[in-house]
């Protein structure tokens, strides 16, 4: 545990009546947040928001009921942080998919009650001997998480070394939906995209996105918000972003879901991933002393 014991964390960083640190299966530590606007859980493992539900709302985030809660394993659901590379490592398939940030324990830097309806927590990660074995650069990450009527995430990536580096990254959000066949995703009409399922062919989106089979697409040169239109839950989920000019839309569909040990066979029907990303040709170059910020804002509205 990066901040020593659970008691130490609660003594230093709990917010009475709003934020408490607890231990989950596998010994992983998380912050449980309850305020006048929403409830959430944030794991130090991967700095991952796994649960977020505004008061009176169905959960906004999907979390697999059979997800692993183990060191060096990713939690399946919520909002994993992909960094410093998105998807598979470009040259070494033995390195962890989506980088090491989502399978490393982060440190609590600060917490605060912004108001009765908003609570924030800041987590940090810096290079270590373990990270340099995978990626030989000096860095500092800070993830600011605000939980209220909206879910706000801002990841600040700092180059603290003496050589430039390049990264790809994503907030790999899993959104809880009523039924995959009934939803539509608007905001990417007419955008070009790389279809990873169809041999990485470049295509153009025609109308709103509807999903009826395995989908893995990188939408290029777009900074617009996406709206997940869900008639079954009678709501829209608005996914806004900053510091990103690519958006990833993913659903594994039936056959791939059945092959994933941490996902239920029918879970693909109940989530869609809409990811604020730096992916494809959206590669971020950070010089020594420089930084880049990736932001995500998620709000819901009734239809």
C-alpha positions in Angstrom: 0.0 0.0 0.0 1.6 3.2 -1.2 0.6 5.3 1.8 1.3 2.7 4.4 -1.6 1.2 6.3 -5.4 1.6 5.8 -5.5 3.4 9.1 -2.8 5.9 8.0 -4.8 6.6 4.8 -8.0 7.3 6.7 -6.2 9.4 9.3 -4.5 11.6 6.7 -7.0 11.7 3.8 -10.5 10.7 4.8 -13.3 13.2 4.5 -15.7 12.6 7.3 -19.1 11.5 6.0 -17.8 11.8 2.4 -14.7 9.7 1.7 -13.3 6.6 3.4 -10.6 4.2 2.5 -11.5 0.5 2.5 -10.0 -2.8 1.5 -11.5 -4.9 -1.4 -11.0 -8.5 -2.5 -7.4 -9.3 -3.1 -6.3 -6.7 -0.6 -6.6 -3.8 -3.0 -7.4 -0.4 -1.4 -10.1 1.9 -2.6 -11.7 5.2 -1.7 -15.5 5.0 -1.2 -17.1 8.3 -1.9 -20.7 9.3 -0.9 -21.9 12.9 -1.2 -25.2 14.7 -1.9 -24.8 14.2 -5.6 -23.3 10.8 -6.2 -21.6 7.6 -5.0 -18.3 6.2 -6.3 -15.4 3.9 -5.7 -11.8 4.8 -6.7 -9.1 2.1 -6.5 -5.5 3.0 -5.9 -4.6 0.1 -8.1 -4.5 1.7 -11.5 -6.0 5.0 -10.2 -9.2 3.5 -11.4 -12.7 4.8 -10.9 -14.7 1.5 -10.9 -18.1 2.8 -9.8 -20.0 6.1 -10.3 -23.7 6.7 -9.8 -25.5 10.0 -9.4 -28.2 10.0 -6.8 -31.3 8.4 -8.1 -29.6 7.1 -11.3 -28.7 3.7 -12.7 -24.9 3.3 -12.4 -23.1 5.2 -15.2 -20.1 2.8 -15.3 -20.1 -0.9 -16.0 -18.0 -3.2 -13.8 -17.7 -6.9 -14.4 -19.0 -9.1 -11.6 -16.1 -11.5 -12.2 -13.3 -8.9 -12.6 -10.0 -9.7 -11.0 -8.7 -7.7 -8.0 -5.1 -8.7 -8.2 -1.8 -6.9 -8.3 -0.5 -6.8 -11.9 -4.0 -7.5 -13.3 -6.3 -4.9 -14.7 -9.8 -4.4 -13.3 -12.4 -5.0 -15.9 -14.7 -2.0 -16.1 -15.0 1.5 -14.8 -12.4 3.9 -16.3 -9.0 2.3 -16.6 -6.1 4.6 -17.4 -4.1 3.5 -20.5 -0.5 4.9 -20.3 2.2 5.3 -21.6 0.9 3.3 -24.6 -2.6 2.5 -25.8 -3.5 -1.1 -26.8 -0.6 -3.4 -27.4 3.0 -2.1 -27.1 4.1 -1.1 -30.6 7.3 -3.2 -30.7 7.1 -5.7 -27.8 4.0 -7.8 -27.3 5.4 -9.2 -24.1 4.8 -5.9 -22.4 1.4 -5.2 -20.7 -1.4 -4.2 -23.0 -2.5 -0.5 -22.5 0.7 0.2 -20.5 1.6 -0.2 -16.9 -0.3 2.7 -15.2 -3.6 0.7 -15.0 -1.8 -2.2 -13.1 0.3 -0.2 -10.8 -0.6 1.1 -7.3 -0.8 4.9 -7.2 -0.3 7.2 -4.2 -2.9 9.4 -2.6 -1.7 13.0 -2.8 -4.7 14.9 -1.5 -8.5 14.8 -0.9 -11.0 17.6 -0.3 -14.7 18.3 0.0 -15.3 20.8 -2.7 -19.0 21.1 -1.5 -21.7 18.9 0.0 -22.3 17.6 -3.6 -18.7 17.3 -4.8 -15.6 15.5 -3.5 -12.2 15.3 -5.1 -9.2 13.0 -4.8 -5.8 13.4 -6.4 -3.6 10.3 -7.0 0.0 10.3 -8.2 2.5 7.9 -9.9 6.2 8.5 -10.7 8.8 6.4 -12.4 10.4 3.6 -10.4 12.8 0.7 -11.0 9.8 -1.4 -12.1 8.5 1.2 -14.6 11.9 1.8 -16.0 12.3 -1.8 -16.8 9.2 -1.5 -19.1 9.7 2.1 -20.3 13.0 3.9 -19.5 11.9 7.4 -18.9 11.4 9.7 -15.9 7.9 11.0 -15.4 5.2 12.1 -12.9 1.5 11.5 -13.3 -1.3 13.2 -11.4 -4.9 12.2 -11.8 -7.4 14.7 -10.4 -10.8 13.0 -9.9 -13.9 15.0 -9.1 -17.1 13.2 -8.1 -20.4 15.1 -8.1 -23.3 15.6 -10.5 -20.6 15.0 -13.1 -17.5 12.8 -13.2 -14.4 14.8 -14.0 -11.0 13.3 -14.6 -7.8 15.2 -15.5 -4.6 13.3 -16.1 -1.4 15.5 -16.1 1.6 13.8 -17.6 5.0 15.4 -16.8 8.4 14.7 -18.3 10.8 15.0 -15.4 13.8 13.6 -17.2 16.4 15.0 -19.6 15.2 13.3 -22.8 11.9 13.7 -24.8 9.3 10.9 -24.9 6.2 10.1 -26.9 3.1 8.5 -25.5 -0.4 7.3 -26.5 -3.0 7.1 -23.8 -6.7 6.8 -23.0 -9.5 7.0 -20.4 -10.9 3.6 -21.3 -14.4 4.2 -20.1 -16.9 1.3 -19.8 -20.5 2.7 -19.8 -23.4 0.9 -18.3 -26.2 0.5 -20.8 -29.6 -1.2 -20.9 -29.0 -3.2 -24.1 -26.3 -2.9 -26.7 -28.7 -3.4 -29.7 -30.9 -0.5 -28.6 -28.3 2.3 -28.0 -26.9 4.8 -30.5 -23.7 6.9 -30.2 -23.9 10.4 -31.8 -21.2 13.0 -32.2 -18.9 11.1 -34.6 -21.0 11.4 -37.8 -18.8 11.8 -40.9 -15.6 11.1 -38.9 -12.9 8.9 -40.4 -11.9 5.9 -38.4 -9.5 3.0 -38.3 -11.4 -0.3 -38.2 -9.2 -2.7 -36.2 -11.7 -5.6 -36.7 -11.5 -5.2 -40.5 -7.7 -5.2 -41.0 -7.1 -1.6 -39.9 -8.9 -0.2 -43.0 -9.7 3.5 -42.9 -13.4 4.2 -43.2 -15.9 7.0 -42.8 -18.8 7.0 -40.2 -22.2 7.2 -41.7 -24.8 8.5 -39.2 -24.8 7.6 -35.5 -22.9 4.5 -34.4 -25.0 1.4 -33.8 -23.3 -1.8 -32.7 -24.4 -5.2 -33.9 -21.1 -7.1 -33.9 -17.5 -6.9 -32.7 -16.5 -3.2 -32.8 -13.0 -1.7 -32.3 -12.5 1.6 -34.0 -10.2 4.6 -33.6 -12.0 7.8 -34.7 -9.4 10.3 -36.0 -9.1 14.0 -35.8 -12.1 14.6 -33.6 -12.4 16.5 -30.3 -16.2 16.5 -30.2 -18.3 15.1 -27.4 -20.1 11.8 -27.8 -23.6 11.1 -26.6 -24.7 7.6 -25.7 -28.4 7.6 -26.4 -30.0 4.9 -24.2 -33.8 4.6 -24.5 -34.0 1.6 -22.2 -32.6 3.6 -19.3 -34.3 6.7 -20.6 -31.1 8.7 -20.5 -28.2 10.1 -22.5 -24.6 9.9 -21.3 -22.5 12.8 -22.5 -18.8 12.0 -22.8 -16.7 15.2 -23.2 -13.0 15.3 -23.4 -9.9 17.6 -23.8 -6.3 17.0 -24.8 -7.5 14.3 -27.2 -8.1 14.3 -30.9 -9.0 10.6 -31.2 -12.0 8.6 -29.8 -12.1 4.9 -29.5 -15.4 2.9 -29.6 -15.2 -0.7 -28.5 -17.4 -3.7 -27.8 -16.0 -7.3 -27.9 -19.3 -8.9 -28.9 -20.2 -12.5 -28.1 -17.3 -14.7 -29.2 -14.6 -12.5 -27.8 -16.5 -11.9 -24.5 -16.8 -15.7 -24.0 -13.0 -15.9 -24.3 -12.3 -13.3 -21.6 -11.9 -14.9 -18.2 -12.9 -11.7 -16.3 -16.0 -10.9 -18.3 -19.4 -12.7 -18.2 -20.5 -14.3 -21.4 -23.4 -12.0 -21.9 -21.8 -8.8 -20.4 -21.1 -7.4 -23.9 -24.8 -6.7 -24.1 -24.6 -4.3 -21.1 -21.7 -2.0 -21.8 -20.0 0.1 -24.5 -16.6 1.7 -24.3 -16.3 5.3 -25.6 -12.7 6.4 -24.9 -11.1 9.8 -24.7 -7.8 8.9 -26.3 -4.5 9.8 -27.8 -4.4 6.9 -30.3 -3.7 6.2 -33.9 -1.8 9.1 -35.3 -2.7 11.2 -32.2 0.7 10.7 -30.6 1.8 13.1 -27.9 5.4 14.3 -27.8 6.5 15.7 -24.4 9.9 17.4 -24.1 12.0 17.5 -20.9 10.1 19.7 -18.5 6.9 19.6 -20.6 3.5 18.2 -19.8 0.3 17.1 -21.4 -3.2 17.0 -19.9 -6.0 14.6 -20.9 -9.4 15.4 -19.6 -12.7 13.5 -19.4 -16.1 14.9 -18.3 -19.2 12.5 -18.0 -22.7 13.8 -17.3 -26.1 12.2 -17.8 -29.5 13.7 -18.7 -32.9 12.2 -18.9 -34.4 11.8 -22.4 
